[in-house]
């Protein structure tokens, strides 16, 4: 054993508080003491802080502090003082300073006396200051378009960092304190002026608010008025009001997107998927008011954004100090083994300006309780994922920016082993990175930080020689720093840090490892076109490896090496013949070490791959279909067409069926549609069918009166005998449109030409199958014309014949109609008034051909 002697010259300062008559004074206000050593004897320069007592006892009349002996010192003694008691209204902190110069020798005790006035009771409470010696800050705070919750300690405007660390806050935002929404004027009153110290010290101003409910609940920290970049602190002047106006009235923009966390097969673990344990603060809401019991999303899973110190172009202030934390919708999907959700962040800058934010990370809190029979059921961890590819962006009021997050997670089980000393509370922190193509074949670059992950046994009463920490981690390379609390042989406990462990985590794997042996399995393809699959990986750790083997779908163990050498472990490769559809491959390494129960220590990784080269089968491929045109251009809405919608596959999983071309309307003539079914491995099958749209027999054209005009139908211009075209309809002999008659009589009568026909009785108006009377009927006078359509017989002039009727609705509700046109002999058209199923009077214009 090597001994080390430490010799130091030391002295002691004996600080006493007393009255002038020597009576001790009990100091209850607290304080601090600093000893500055004269750097060069006789220079009078005391620049070196040699000793520091940051907090003197809260109740004392004597304190001691050791310093290095053999030097000259300046002793600074600070004593805390207060005025008032309410930090929101009148509490002001001050401090007195007493400086003493002393020389301290080796092994010398130097007495320092602080003599107090007889009226100082030691509490440090001072009389209130007159109002003219104080200042105040006022303004308005509001997130436009959001109802802010009046949550205790989470809704306020605050000024802090002033002289003597003074602060003031207003938690009663709004016209009616404590009532939703918590927005409106604030008042920071009775503030110590900035120049109460020298040099003057201004105040930092900021605040917090919360809005929305449930899994949309958001915490928002308002940007700081702080000396940073374009922002600056706020000066408080005695006997004056500093009005910040609408600086904290904020007009938000939004960041929204989807969350996709792919996971390992839930069926492979007795406790299900680790992604089922994602916890959000809103999961605990006892009163069901949409506000979590713990109204702070610091604790639960959340998507986050931080304000930038760089102001947006054209903005006068930055979002520096701002922060937003929002919960997210979504749940674990047992069909896909994925967590699928979405979020929306509300972000805003000061002065209702655009602002710049960094919105590239999220936190996941995993929380589940232990089941003694199933150790892997316990999971408590906090994981942050930071996307390095996302730059700062400008958030413009009223706009939405789309940002999605997608990572592939694995279940990682870290085993803790003891050589005989029981322990509890195994835990770790970890850092990881991943750069490359992710599970969706997109280039990614992200960092992962596990702030803490706790395992079993949880408490001292359950201390054991084995333990386990279960985590959900995204794909990447990790360094783990494990800790345990162990039981000392003589009583008590010790916190022990274990050696770091390095491990590669793949996509969708289940990994069991420990400090003695770790197994890395290179990620398997989601789908394999070949039955023969080559699997690669490696084994690392701090022990010799007795055996490495694999199993396929729970089958027999196949040895890769026995009494393995370093060369065997560094580059493991083996081929497996896959079964059709899903396959589970487990790679296991067995150490030469044994645990306390005598069983070998081992580690393993489980991953899955699918072998599928069979195309899905479309079950409901429709045949060819024929429709009469319903639109004036000779088309039909695509919704009238029957498409293939379902397909079956040899393997479980979703099969997407997509039909093309994608149209709103199917044009006249024949269109070939192709429906394609694609399974999860990209195998494809197709079916085709034709949709034929037959041209209409006629068009019904409406105008205010007869005359000369043109009408476009089926991509052809017709010459019609109307003053102008107001509306048009496709018309078939077997399906003539009908229209509800207006309730008001004609505003103009006696203006029709000769050749009047008979009178038809009308009735009162009401809604009809066309949604009420059309506008062209409202004045009680319109002209109707039928155009026969036959492009096959006459492509140059498909409108073979026309005929029309001029209609007037008389004051008594009667209908007067007069036919006109050159083709009356070829087309016979007339008007009919009837009652529809709703009891409404309707008019229609049947027609027939006379050739």
DOGU-173072 format. One record per residue (C-alpha): residue in three letters; z, x, y. Coordinates in steps of 0.2 Angstrom, whole numbers, padded with zeros to 4 digits, always signed. Example, Ala and Ser with C-alpha at 12.3 -4.5 7.8 and 13.67 -1.06 7.14 Angstrom:
<recs>
Ala+0039+0062-0022 Ser+0036+0068-0005 
</recs>
This chain:
<recs>
Unk+0000+0000+0000 Unk-0004+0006+0017 Unk+0008+0003+0031 Unk+0004+0000+0049 Unk+0017+0003+0063 Unk+0014-0006+0080 Unk+0024+0001+0094 Unk+0023-0008+0111 Unk+0034-0007+0127 Unk+0039-0025+0132 Unk+0050-0033+0145 Unk+0056-0051+0147 Unk+0054-0063+0162 Unk+0069-0074+0164 Unk+0064-0089+0175 Unk+0078-0100+0182 Unk+0078-0116+0193 Unk+0094-0119+0203 Unk+0101-0126+0220 Unk+0107-0114+0234 Unk+0125-0115+0227 Unk+0119-0109+0210 Unk+0119-0125+0201 Unk+0105-0126+0188 Unk+0092-0139+0191 Unk+0084-0148+0176 Unk+0065-0148+0178 Unk+0056-0163+0170 Unk+0039-0163+0178 Unk+0033-0148+0168 Unk+0022-0133+0175 Unk+0015-0116+0170 Unk+0018-0098+0173 Unk+0006-0083+0174 Unk+0009-0064+0175 Unk-0004-0053+0184 Unk-0003-0034+0181 Unk-0006-0023+0196 Unk-0022-0014+0189 Unk-0018+0003+0199 Unk+0000+0006+0204 Unk+0002+0005+0222 Unk-0015-0003+0225 Unk-0009-0021+0228 Unk-0023-0028+0217 Unk-0017-0040+0204 Unk-0033-0044+0194 Unk-0027-0043+0176 Unk-0019-0058+0168 Unk-0007-0050+0156 Unk+0003-0066+0150 Unk+0001-0084+0152 Unk+0013-0099+0148 Unk+0001-0114+0150 Unk+0014-0127+0148 Unk+0032-0125+0152 Unk+0044-0137+0143 Unk+0045-0155+0149 Unk+0063-0153+0152 Unk+0071-0136+0156 Unk+0081-0126+0169 Unk+0077-0109+0161 Unk+0061-0102+0153 Unk+0057-0085+0146 Unk+0040-0075+0145 Unk+0037-0058+0138 Unk+0026-0046+0147 Unk+0021-0028+0144 Unk+0034-0016+0151 Unk+0031-0002+0163 Unk+0021-0011+0177 Unk+0021-0020+0193 Unk+0017-0039+0192 Unk+0013-0054+0203 Unk+0021-0070+0195 Unk+0013-0086+0199 Unk+0024-0101+0195 Unk+0016-0118+0196 Unk+0026-0134+0196 Unk+0018-0151+0193 Unk+0022-0165+0206 Unk+0016-0183+0206 Unk+0015-0198+0218 Unk+0014-0215+0212 Unk+0012-0221+0193 Unk-0004-0231+0190 Unk-0019-0219+0187 Unk-0031-0234+0192 Unk-0022-0237+0209 Unk-0010-0224+0216 Unk-0006-0210+0204 Unk-0009-0193+0213 Unk-0006-0176+0205 Unk-0001-0161+0215 Unk+0007-0144+0211 Unk+0018-0132+0221 Unk+0015-0113+0219 Unk+0029-0100+0220 Unk+0023-0081+0220 Unk+0035-0068+0215 Unk+0032-0049+0214 Unk+0042-0039+0202 Unk+0043-0023+0192 Unk+0046-0024+0173 Unk+0052-0009+0163 Unk+0053-0007+0144 Unk+0066-0017+0136 Unk+0071-0024+0153 Unk+0075-0043+0157 Unk+0070-0047+0175 Unk+0078-0063+0182 Unk+0067-0074+0193 Unk+0076-0087+0203 Unk+0067-0103+0210 Unk+0079-0111+0223 Unk+0076-0129+0226 Unk+0080-0140+0241 Unk+0096-0150+0238 Unk+0086-0166+0239 Unk+0074-0161+0225 Unk+0080-0169+0209 Unk+0068-0159+0197 Unk+0057-0174+0193 Unk+0043-0168+0204 Unk+0040-0186+0211 Unk+0035-0186+0229 Unk+0035-0200+0242 Unk+0019-0209+0244 Unk+0006-0203+0256 Unk+0001-0213+0271 Unk-0016-0222+0269 Unk-0024-0212+0283 Unk-0022-0197+0272 Unk-0032-0204+0257 Unk-0050-0209+0254 Unk-0060-0221+0243 Unk-0076-0223+0234 Unk-0085-0240+0232 Unk-0101-0246+0224 Unk-0110-0257+0212 Unk-0113-0254+0193 Unk-0125-0265+0182 Unk-0137-0262+0168 Unk-0150-0275+0173 Unk-0155-0287+0160 Unk-0139-0284+0149 Unk-0123-0292+0148 Unk-0109-0279+0148 Unk-0094-0282+0137 Unk-0077-0281+0146 Unk-0069-0269+0133 Unk-0053-0261+0137 Unk-0055-0242+0139 Unk-0073-0243+0136 Unk-0079-0251+0152 Unk-0076-0242+0168 Unk-0081-0231+0183 Unk-0071-0215+0185 Unk-0070-0201+0197 Unk-0062-0185+0190 Unk-0061-0166+0192 Unk-0054-0168+0210 Unk-0040-0157+0218 Unk-0026-0154+0206 Unk-0037-0162+0192 Unk-0034-0179+0200 Unk-0044-0194+0194 Unk-0046-0212+0198 Unk-0055-0226+0188 Unk-0059-0244+0190 Unk-0059-0254+0173 Unk-0061-0271+0182 Unk-0080-0271+0185 Unk-0087-0287+0191 Unk-0083-0302+0202 Unk-0071-0309+0188 Unk-0062-0295+0180 Unk-0061-0296+0161 Unk-0075-0309+0160 Unk-0093-0306+0153 Unk-0103-0298+0160 Unk-0093-0284+0166 Unk-0104-0278+0180 Unk-0104-0278+0199 Unk-0093-0270+0212 Unk-0080-0256+0209 Unk-0067-0248+0220 Unk-0059-0231+0217 Unk-0044-0232+0229 Unk-0031-0221+0236 Unk-0039-0204+0232 Unk-0034-0187+0237 Unk-0047-0180+0249 Unk-0058-0166+0243 Unk-0051-0154+0256 Unk-0033-0156+0250 Unk-0036-0139+0242 Unk-0045-0123+0248 Unk-0060-0122+0245 Unk-0063-0141+0244 Unk-0066-0148+0227 Unk-0077-0164+0226 Unk-0076-0177+0212 Unk-0087-0180+0197 Unk-0091-0198+0195 Unk-0097-0207+0179 Unk-0093-0222+0169 Unk-0095-0231+0152 Unk-0101-0248+0147 Unk-0106-0258+0131 Unk-0118-0272+0128 Unk-0127-0282+0114 Unk-0118-0287+0098 Unk-0117-0284+0079 Unk-0129-0270+0073 Unk-0137-0270+0090 Unk-0121-0265+0098 Unk-0123-0250+0110 Unk-0111-0238+0119 Unk-0119-0231+0135 Unk-0111-0217+0146 Unk-0119-0217+0163 Unk-0126-0201+0170 Unk-0115-0190+0180 Unk-0114-0187+0198 Unk-0110-0168+0195 Unk-0115-0152+0202 Unk-0130-0149+0190 Unk-0148-0148+0195 Unk-0153-0161+0207 Unk-0136-0171+0205 Unk-0120-0167+0215 Unk-0102-0172+0215 Unk-0095-0184+0228 Unk-0085-0179+0243 Unk-0069-0190+0247 Unk-0064-0189+0265 Unk-0047-0194+0272 Unk-0047-0212+0280 Unk-0065-0215+0275 Unk-0075-0225+0262 Unk-0088-0216+0252 Unk-0101-0230+0248 Unk-0112-0225+0233 Unk-0121-0242+0235 Unk-0133-0246+0220 Unk-0133-0228+0213 Unk-0126-0236+0197 Unk-0137-0251+0196 Unk-0149-0246+0182 Unk-0166-0253+0177 Unk-0168-0249+0158 Unk-0182-0244+0147 Unk-0181-0244+0128 Unk-0184-0232+0113 Unk-0186-0242+0097 Unk-0192-0238+0080 Unk-0190-0239+0061 Unk-0178-0230+0050 Unk-0183-0226+0032 Unk-0171-0216+0021 Unk-0178-0213+0004 Unk-0166-0210-0010 Unk-0164-0206-0028 Unk-0165-0219-0042 Unk-0150-0230-0040 Unk-0151-0234-0059 Unk-0148-0216-0063 Unk-0130-0216-0057 Unk-0116-0228-0063 Unk-0110-0231-0045 Unk-0128-0235-0038 Unk-0137-0226-0024 Unk-0127-0215-0011 Unk-0137-0224+0002 Unk-0128-0240-0001 Unk-0113-0232+0007 Unk-0120-0231+0025 Unk-0106-0237+0036 Unk-0108-0245+0053 Unk-0094-0249+0065 Unk-0100-0267+0066 Unk-0096-0269+0047 Unk-0078-0271+0053 Unk-0078-0286+0065 Unk-0063-0297+0061 Unk-0065-0310+0074 Unk-0084-0311+0072 Unk-0087-0309+0091 Unk-0101-0296+0088 Unk-0090-0282+0095 Unk-0083-0270+0081 Unk-0064-0269+0079 Unk-0066-0251+0084 Unk-0077-0254+0099 Unk-0084-0236+0099 Unk-0100-0231+0090 Unk-0093-0214+0090 Unk-0086-0218+0073 Unk-0100-0227+0063 Unk-0118-0223+0059 Unk-0129-0223+0075 Unk-0145-0217+0083 Unk-0142-0207+0099 Unk-0150-0200+0115 Unk-0144-0188+0128 Unk-0148-0187+0146 Unk-0158-0172+0153 Unk-0153-0162+0168 Unk-0172-0162+0173 Unk-0176-0177+0184 Unk-0192-0187+0181 Unk-0206-0184+0193 Unk-0203-0195+0208 Unk-0185-0198+0204 Unk-0171-0192+0216 Unk-0157-0190+0202 Unk-0157-0185+0184 Unk-0149-0193+0168 Unk-0138-0177+0166 Unk-0122-0182+0157 Unk-0129-0198+0151 Unk-0127-0203+0132 Unk-0132-0218+0122 Unk-0126-0223+0104 Unk-0133-0238+0096 Unk-0130-0246+0079 Unk-0145-0251+0069 Unk-0151-0266+0058 Unk-0156-0263+0040 Unk-0149-0262+0022 Unk-0152-0254+0006 Unk-0167-0260-0004 Unk-0164-0260-0022 Unk-0182-0262-0026 Unk-0188-0247-0017 Unk-0171-0237-0018 Unk-0173-0234+0000 Unk-0163-0239+0016 Unk-0174-0248+0027 Unk-0170-0253+0045 Unk-0174-0252+0064 Unk-0165-0249+0080 Unk-0168-0251+0099 Unk-0159-0240+0112 Unk-0157-0245+0130 Unk-0159-0231+0142 Unk-0158-0230+0160 Unk-0157-0218+0175 Unk-0148-0219+0192 Unk-0155-0229+0207 Unk-0166-0239+0195 Unk-0177-0224+0194 Unk-0186-0217+0179 Unk-0176-0204+0169 Unk-0178-0190+0156 Unk-0170-0191+0139 Unk-0168-0182+0123 Unk-0169-0195+0109 Unk-0171-0184+0093 Unk-0156-0187+0082 Unk-0145-0199+0072 Unk-0128-0199+0063 Unk-0125-0207+0046 Unk-0107-0210+0041 Unk-0105-0213+0022 Unk-0089-0222+0017 Unk-0084-0228+0000 Unk-0067-0229-0009 Unk-0063-0220-0026 Unk-0064-0228-0042 Unk-0053-0218-0055 Unk-0065-0222-0069 Unk-0080-0216-0059 Unk-0076-0200-0049 Unk-0093-0201-0040 Unk-0089-0217-0032 Unk-0079-0209-0018 Unk-0090-0204-0003 Unk-0084-0200+0014 Unk-0095-0189+0025 Unk-0103-0188+0042 Unk-0121-0181+0043 Unk-0131-0178+0059 Unk-0150-0175+0058 Unk-0159-0167+0073 Unk-0178-0168+0074 Unk-0184-0152+0082 Unk-0202-0159+0085 Unk-0197-0173+0097 Unk-0198-0167+0116 Unk-0189-0174+0130 Unk-0197-0190+0137 Unk-0198-0200+0153 Unk-0190-0217+0151 Unk-0199-0229+0163 Unk-0190-0245+0167 Unk-0197-0260+0158 Unk-0207-0249+0145 Unk-0204-0246+0126 Unk-0207-0229+0117 Unk-0209-0230+0098 Unk-0199-0216+0088 Unk-0197-0218+0069 Unk-0185-0208+0058 Unk-0189-0205+0040 Unk-0181-0193+0028 Unk-0179-0191+0009 Unk-0161-0190+0003 Unk-0153-0183-0013 Unk-0136-0186-0020 Unk-0127-0169-0020 Unk-0110-0168-0030 Unk-0100-0152-0027 Unk-0087-0148-0040 Unk-0071-0139-0036 Unk-0063-0129-0050 Unk-0045-0120-0050 Unk-0039-0106-0061 Unk-0022-0115-0063 Unk-0016-0120-0045 Unk-0017-0139-0042 Unk-0025-0144-0026 Unk-0031-0160-0016 Unk-0042-0165-0002 Unk-0057-0154-0006 Unk-0069-0154+0009 Unk-0083-0145+0017 Unk-0094-0143+0031 Unk-0113-0138+0030 Unk-0128-0134+0039 Unk-0146-0136+0033 Unk-0164-0135+0039 Unk-0181-0141+0033 Unk-0198-0136+0039 Unk-0214-0141+0030 Unk-0222-0157+0023 Unk-0210-0171+0019 Unk-0210-0185+0006 Unk-0224-0194+0016 Unk-0234-0178+0017 Unk-0230-0177+0036 Unk-0226-0160+0044 Unk-0208-0160+0049 Unk-0195-0148+0057 Unk-0177-0154+0057 Unk-0159-0148+0056 Unk-0144-0156+0047 Unk-0126-0154+0051 Unk-0112-0160+0040 Unk-0097-0160+0051 Unk-0086-0165+0037 Unk-0087-0172+0019 Unk-0071-0176+0009 Unk-0068-0178-0009 Unk-0056-0182-0023 Unk-0042-0180-0027 Unk-0037-0187-0010 Unk-0019-0185-0008 Unk-0004-0174-0013 Unk+0002-0186-0026 Unk-0015-0185-0035 Unk-0017-0166-0035 Unk-0027-0158-0049 Unk-0036-0143-0055 Unk-0053-0151-0053 Unk-0061-0160-0038 Unk-0077-0167-0032 Unk-0086-0170-0015 Unk-0101-0182-0016 Unk-0114-0182-0002 Unk-0130-0189+0003 Unk-0141-0176+0011 Unk-0159-0175+0016 Unk-0171-0163+0009 Unk-0168-0145+0015 Unk-0159-0128+0012 Unk-0140-0128+0015 Unk-0125-0117+0017 Unk-0109-0125+0012 Unk-0092-0120+0018 Unk-0079-0128+0006 Unk-0060-0129+0009 Unk-0045-0136-0002 Unk-0027-0139+0001 Unk-0017-0130-0013 Unk+0000-0132-0019 Unk+0011-0116-0017 Unk+0021-0111-0032 Unk+0037-0110-0021 Unk+0034-0127-0013 Unk+0023-0132+0002 Unk+0004-0131+0004 Unk-0009-0119+0010 Unk-0026-0122+0017 Unk-0039-0111+0008 Unk-0057-0108+0012 Unk-0068-0105-0003 Unk-0083-0094-0004 Unk-0099-0101+0004 Unk-0112-0109-0007 Unk-0131-0109-0004 Unk-0142-0123-0011 Unk-0159-0130-0010 Unk-0159-0149-0010 Unk-0175-0158-0015 Unk-0181-0176-0012 Unk-0173-0190-0022 Unk-0163-0178-0033 Unk-0146-0180-0041 Unk-0138-0162-0040 Unk-0121-0157-0049 Unk-0116-0140-0044 Unk-0100-0129-0041 Unk-0096-0112-0034 Unk-0099-0104-0051 Unk-0117-0110-0054 Unk-0130-0119-0044 Unk-0147-0126-0051 Unk-0162-0128-0039 Unk-0176-0139-0045 Unk-0192-0139-0035 Unk-0196-0156-0030 Unk-0207-0166-0042 Unk-0222-0176-0037 Unk-0219-0194-0034 Unk-0235-0197-0045 Unk-0244-0186-0058 Unk-0262-0189-0063 Unk-0260-0178-0078 Unk-0248-0181-0093 Unk-0243-0163-0093 Unk-0232-0158-0079 Unk-0226-0140-0074 Unk-0208-0140-0068 Unk-0201-0125-0058 Unk-0184-0120-0051 Unk-0170-0107-0052 Unk-0152-0104-0056 Unk-0140-0095-0045 Unk-0121-0093-0044 Unk-0106-0081-0046 Unk-0105-0081-0065 Unk-0116-0076-0081 Unk-0126-0090-0088 Unk-0125-0094-0106 Unk-0139-0107-0107 Unk-0152-0116-0097 Unk-0160-0132-0104 Unk-0169-0148-0099 Unk-0170-0165-0105 Unk-0184-0178-0103 Unk-0178-0197-0101 Unk-0162-0193-0110 Unk-0170-0186-0125 Unk-0165-0170-0134 Unk-0160-0154-0125 Unk-0174-0141-0125 Unk-0168-0123-0122 Unk-0177-0113-0108 Unk-0166-0098-0111 Unk-0150-0093-0120 Unk-0139-0078-0115 Unk-0150-0079-0099 Unk-0154-0063-0089 Unk-0157-0062-0071 Unk-0175-0062-0074 Unk-0174-0078-0084 Unk-0165-0087-0070 Unk-0175-0081-0055 Unk-0191-0090-0059 Unk-0189-0105-0071 Unk-0205-0114-0077 Unk-0208-0126-0091 Unk-0220-0139-0096 Unk-0216-0157-0101 Unk-0227-0171-0108 Unk-0223-0186-0097 Unk-0221-0204-0104 Unk-0231-0217-0095 Unk-0223-0223-0079 Unk-0206-0217-0074 Unk-0199-0201-0081 Unk-0182-0193-0078 Unk-0180-0174-0079 Unk-0163-0165-0079 Unk-0162-0146-0078 Unk-0144-0140-0083 Unk-0137-0122-0083 Unk-0121-0118-0092 Unk-0109-0104-0086 Unk-0100-0092-0098 Unk-0084-0097-0089 Unk-0074-0112-0095 Unk-0063-0124-0085 Unk-0044-0127-0088 Unk-0049-0140-0101 Unk-0058-0127-0111 Unk-0075-0135-0108 Unk-0090-0124-0101 Unk-0093-0125-0082 Unk-0110-0131-0079 Unk-0122-0138-0065 Unk-0138-0149-0066 Unk-0151-0157-0056 Unk-0160-0173-0060 Unk-0177-0178-0052 Unk-0190-0191-0057 Unk-0209-0191-0058 Unk-0221-0205-0062 Unk-0236-0203-0074 Unk-0249-0217-0070 Unk-0268-0216-0071 Unk-0271-0234-0074 Unk-0278-0245-0061 Unk-0270-0262-0057 Unk-0278-0278-0062 Unk-0282-0291-0049 Unk-0276-0308-0056 Unk-0283-0321-0043 Unk-0300-0314-0038 Unk-0309-0330-0031 Unk-0327-0334-0034 Unk-0340-0337-0021 Unk-0336-0350-0008 Unk-0347-0361+0004 Unk-0341-0369+0020 Unk-0349-0380+0033 Unk-0348-0371+0051 Unk-0334-0378+0062 Unk-0336-0368+0077 Unk-0350-0369+0091 Unk-0357-0352+0086 Unk-0359-0357+0068 Unk-0344-0348+0061 Unk-0328-0354+0053 Unk-0310-0347+0055 Unk-0306-0334+0042 Unk-0290-0344+0037 Unk-0301-0356+0028 Unk-0306-0343+0015 Unk-0297-0340-0001 Unk-0293-0322-0004 Unk-0285-0312-0019 Unk-0267-0310-0016 Unk-0259-0303-0032 Unk-0261-0289-0044 Unk-0252-0283-0059 Unk-0249-0265-0064 Unk-0244-0256-0080 Unk-0229-0248-0070 Unk-0215-0257-0060 Unk-0217-0257-0041 Unk-0227-0265-0027 Unk-0245-0267-0028 Unk-0254-0269-0011 Unk-0269-0280-0010 Unk-0280-0279+0005 Unk-0296-0288+0008 Unk-0310-0282+0020 Unk-0319-0284+0032 Unk-0305-0290+0043 Unk-0312-0304+0053 Unk-0305-0318+0064 Unk-0320-0329+0061 Unk-0333-0328+0047 Unk-0351-0329+0054 Unk-0365-0341+0049 Unk-0374-0334+0033 Unk-0367-0325+0019 Unk-0353-0312+0020 Unk-0347-0301+0006 Unk-0328-0298+0005 Unk-0320-0284-0005 Unk-0302-0285-0011 Unk-0294-0269-0016 Unk-0277-0267-0026 Unk-0268-0251-0024 Unk-0253-0246-0034 Unk-0239-0234-0029 Unk-0249-0219-0037 Unk-0265-0223-0028 Unk-0274-0231-0043 Unk-0287-0243-0036 Unk-0296-0258-0042 Unk-0308-0270-0033 Unk-0316-0287-0033 Unk-0330-0295-0023 Unk-0335-0312-0018 Unk-0347-0320-0006 Unk-0343-0332+0008 Unk-0358-0343+0014 Unk-0356-0353+0030 Unk-0369-0367+0031 Unk-0375-0371+0049 Unk-0369-0388+0057 Unk-0381-0403+0057 Unk-0378-0406+0075 Unk-0369-0401+0091 Unk-0360-0413+0103 Unk-0361-0407+0121 Unk-0351-0415+0135 Unk-0355-0415+0154 Unk-0351-0425+0169 Unk-0368-0433+0170 Unk-0386-0432+0165 Unk-0397-0418+0173 Unk-0403-0401+0168 Unk-0392-0387+0161 Unk-0391-0375+0146 Unk-0379-0373+0131 Unk-0376-0358+0120 Unk-0373-0362+0101 Unk-0375-0351+0086 Unk-0381-0337+0097 Unk-0395-0348+0104 Unk-0397-0356+0121 Unk-0402-0374+0121 Unk-0410-0384+0135 Unk-0399-0400+0137 Unk-0401-0414+0149 Unk-0384-0413+0158 Unk-0379-0408+0175 Unk-0367-0395+0168 Unk-0359-0392+0151 Unk-0340-0395+0151 Unk-0336-0394+0132 Unk-0345-0394+0115 Unk-0340-0398+0097 Unk-0348-0395+0080 Unk-0353-0412+0073 Unk-0357-0418+0055 Unk-0364-0435+0050 Unk-0348-0437+0038 Unk-0336-0430+0051 Unk-0338-0436+0069 Unk-0325-0431+0081 Unk-0314-0444+0090 Unk-0305-0443+0106 Unk-0290-0453+0114 Unk-0295-0464+0128 Unk-0287-0460+0145 Unk-0274-0473+0151 Unk-0280-0474+0169 Unk-0296-0484+0173 Unk-0311-0475+0181 Unk-0309-0468+0198 Unk-0328-0471+0201 Unk-0338-0486+0195 Unk-0355-0493+0198 Unk-0363-0475+0197 Unk-0372-0476+0181 Unk-0391-0478+0179 Unk-0400-0493+0172 Unk-0402-0498+0154 Unk-0384-0502+0152 Unk-0378-0506+0134 Unk-0365-0519+0128 Unk-0347-0518+0133 Unk-0334-0511+0120 Unk-0316-0515+0122 Unk-0305-0500+0126 Unk-0286-0498+0126 Unk-0271-0487+0132 Unk-0270-0468+0130 Unk-0259-0458+0119 Unk-0259-0441+0110 Unk-0272-0439+0097 Unk-0277-0426+0083 Unk-0285-0416+0097 Unk-0269-0416+0108 Unk-0273-0430+0120 Unk-0287-0434+0131 Unk-0298-0419+0136 Unk-0300-0415+0154 Unk-0319-0420+0154 Unk-0313-0438+0151 Unk-0299-0440+0164 Unk-0310-0446+0178 Unk-0317-0460+0167 Unk-0335-0455+0168 Unk-0344-0442+0156 Unk-0360-0439+0147 Unk-0362-0436+0129 Unk-0377-0428+0120 Unk-0381-0424+0102 Unk-0393-0409+0098 Unk-0400-0408+0080 Unk-0399-0391+0073 Unk-0412-0385+0060 Unk-0415-0366+0061 Unk-0424-0365+0044 Unk-0437-0378+0049 Unk-0439-0372+0067 Unk-0431-0354+0070 Unk-0439-0353+0088 Unk-0432-0370+0093 Unk-0419-0375+0081 Unk-0414-0390+0092 Unk-0426-0402+0084 Unk-0421-0418+0093 Unk-0408-0424+0106 Unk-0401-0440+0111 Unk-0387-0445+0123 Unk-0375-0458+0130 Unk-0368-0460+0148 Unk-0351-0467+0147 Unk-0339-0475+0160 Unk-0322-0482+0157 Unk-0320-0498+0168 Unk-0304-0503+0177 Unk-0299-0516+0163 Unk-0300-0502+0150 Unk-0317-0508+0144 Unk-0331-0495+0139 Unk-0348-0496+0147 Unk-0361-0485+0138 Unk-0380-0482+0142 Unk-0391-0472+0130 Unk-0404-0460+0136 Unk-0415-0446+0130 Unk-0433-0442+0124 Unk-0429-0443+0105 Unk-0421-0459+0104 Unk-0433-0464+0090 Unk-0428-0449+0079 Unk-0409-0450+0082 Unk-0399-0466+0084 Unk-0382-0463+0093 Unk-0369-0476+0098 Unk-0351-0477+0104 Unk-0336-0484+0094 Unk-0318-0488+0100 Unk-0305-0489+0086 Unk-0286-0486+0083 Unk-0280-0470+0075 Unk-0265-0469+0063 Unk-0253-0467+0078 Unk-0259-0483+0086 Unk-0269-0475+0099 Unk-0286-0481+0106 Unk-0299-0468+0102 Unk-0318-0466+0105 Unk-0331-0458+0094 Unk-0350-0456+0094 Unk-0358-0459+0077 Unk-0376-0455+0074 Unk-0390-0456+0061 Unk-0407-0449+0059 Unk-0422-0461+0059 Unk-0435-0450+0050 
</recs>
